[in-house]
Amino acid sequence: MQQQCTLKLLPAEAASPEKVQQYAASHFGIPVSAISGFHILKQSIDARSRQPWILLTIRVFMHEPFHERTIQQLVLRDVSKAPQKVIVVGAGPAGLFAALKLIEEGIQPIVLERGKDVRARRRDLALLNKEGVINPDSNYCFGEGGAGTYSDGKLYTRSNKRGDVNRILNILVQFGADEKILYDAHPHVGTNKLPQIITAIREKIIDCGGLFLFEKKVTDLIIKDNIIKGVVTASGDSFDGDAVILATGHSARDIFALLHRKKILIEAKPFALGVRIEHPQSLIDSIQYHCPTRDAFLPPASYSLVQQVNERGVFSFCMCPGGIIAPASTDAGELVVNGWSPSKRNNPYANSGMVASVEMPDIAAWIKKAGGKIPVSVQDPLSAMYFQQSVEQKAFQYGGGKFVAPAQRMADFTQQKVSTTLPDCSYLPGLQSAPLNEVLPDFIYTSLQGAFREFGKKMKGYFTNDAIVVGTESRTSSPVRIPRHPENLQHPQIARLYPCAEGAGYAGGIVSAAMDGERVVAEFVKIR
Ligand SMILES: Cc1cc2nc3c(=O)[nH]c(=O)nc-3n(C[C@H](O)[C@H](O)[C@H](O)COP(=O)(O)OP(=O)(O)OC[C@H]3O[C@@H](n4cnc5c(N)ncnc54)[C@H](O)[C@@H]3O)c2cc1C
């Protein structure tokens, strides 16, 4: 017999299978010997009281043999001679999951990726971190696995209605992720583990007869009679397909420019912009767990903060406990930061994006204020992208060159005081003390200034000069939407062109991008 129960346990108890079995036995009023094992169905932390608790929902096997958890396995076909092929532009989470789904459906994917494979890409990241040299096709955003590869690998998503989150998590486990992601309330893989998973997915795509090509930057689309027929790459090759999935991510500005040049409808869209904050992890632990030192059985603490300031939303974004701030620029002369953490989250710092919403009237006001000095009109669908780029360029100028980032202590930031010293920080290219109020647009600066003080009231100790503010967190989501028909998900002007995931404005994060990759394939299958 199998029965389910939820136990509220001390962290050390939850970490001991014997203890869990003892508590389960007393819950059901049976001897421990009657229990052959259990599966964890859900695990979360309740840290609201002085004593943090672990909540475990488990399925208990009693009076019957224990069975290991079944991982749903993809059933993939040999598509090397498939009659249909679909071009997938971009090998981020959306592109990879689209390719797997195509194979499941018996269609050959042709994956074209501008960057390099994960291993070669790692060398480019080292060069960026150590020498401040950027490769515009191989960086934290571009290359195999997309922005997902050297990301934090947090797999929590609110987009449950857009697809089957469990299916995505099961596929990740099939390709090597820890089973814990199936039941943890806030699943996380870690930057050190993601590359192997991505490599395993690519190898499977190739084994099944899919094509997977690196350093193939798509620079043009082949369109006849408003139907997409294929793509052209920077090296001059062209590829034909029965459909094209455009999964190029939010940083592929050249793709947005290409669509605009070809008069293919795109739209400017609101996004969010701000900074990355870093605290000592021990401080965040003590605030969140209400104790001077973290219990060894508790994970490094995280937080999620949101505040309205002057009717503008300010919120924390992609919080990385035990993490590192990374240079996420894609071009020279632009400074963008983001964060990641290893699977053990064992770095001494806690970082998080802290961003305010940028609405279309803000872009219009920026254009008006420039009084003709910037060659962009309010109607330009790339206006939000240019705005984003202008802030990144300013941040680069205020930094120390070579991706050294402008930074300020938190209290100094709110007082517009250039910090005389800066605390140690995880950001490898280094920091330059600078007035971030001059780097950020006024409305962003004042929103953050107000929010930081409020956050200090919500989390006592958060507002401190021991925290550092680093500019700029600007690639939160795409500043451009590529429209698609709500039912068939094709571009309204170009048949069989499927704008997909984060770059097109339909996803935010690894899991939602993966689900969107699957969704567009499901729509193509209906008309194949
Ligand atoms: C440092 C960092 C940490 C992050 N942490 C998390 C996290 O913890 N959890 C989370 O859910 N999300 C995280 N994200 C965001 C997440 O990675 C993205 O939301 C996700 O990768 C988007 O998937 P995508 O497939 O839509 O696009 P992307 O991952 O951006 O992939 C797009 C791909 O297209 C390729 N491409 C672009 N232009 C072309 C072209 N012209 N021709 C061919 N190929 C092209 C790119 O090289 C890239 O590989 C993080 C991002 C970064 C940078």
The ligand as an ORCA input file, in Angstrom:
! r2SCAN-3c Opt
* xyz 0 1
  C      23.876     34.810    -16.008
  C      22.440     34.429    -16.218
  C      21.743     33.788    -15.197
  C      20.426     33.372    -15.388
  N      19.818     32.640    -14.406
  C      18.603     32.089    -14.647
  C      18.016     31.206    -13.717
  O      18.573     30.896    -12.684
  N      16.793     30.683    -14.014
  C      16.123     30.993    -15.168
  O      15.027     30.479    -15.383
  N      16.672     31.833    -16.069
  C      17.893     32.369    -15.841
  N      18.456     33.198    -16.770
  C      17.671     33.529    -17.967
  C      17.590     32.333    -18.901
  O      18.864     31.880    -19.178
  C      16.832     32.743    -20.148
  O      15.541     33.151    -19.755
  C      16.686     31.603    -21.137
  O      17.937     31.086    -21.475
  C      15.958     32.067    -22.395
  O      15.916     31.013    -23.296
  P      15.775     31.215    -24.868
  O      15.987     29.872    -25.451
  O      14.528     31.936    -25.162
  O      16.956     32.200    -25.299
  P      18.504     32.154    -25.029
  O      18.845     31.281    -23.906
  O      18.934     33.566    -24.975
  O      19.100     31.460    -26.319
  C      19.139     32.096    -27.570
  C      20.201     31.423    -28.412
  O      20.123     31.935    -29.732
  C      21.436     32.136    -30.237
  N      21.365     33.144    -31.285
  C      21.122     34.471    -31.152
  N      21.131     35.071    -32.353
  C      21.386     34.103    -33.260
  C      21.532     34.122    -34.670
  N      21.391     35.250    -35.372
  N      21.807     32.962    -35.293
  C      21.968     31.792    -34.591
  N      21.844     31.740    -33.253
  C      21.540     32.880    -32.593
  C      22.223     32.579    -29.027
  O      23.600     32.371    -29.195
  C      21.628     31.706    -27.940
  O      22.321     30.496    -27.798
  C      19.774     33.643    -16.613
  C      20.459     34.317    -17.631
  C      21.771     34.698    -17.443
  C      22.494     35.408    -18.556
*
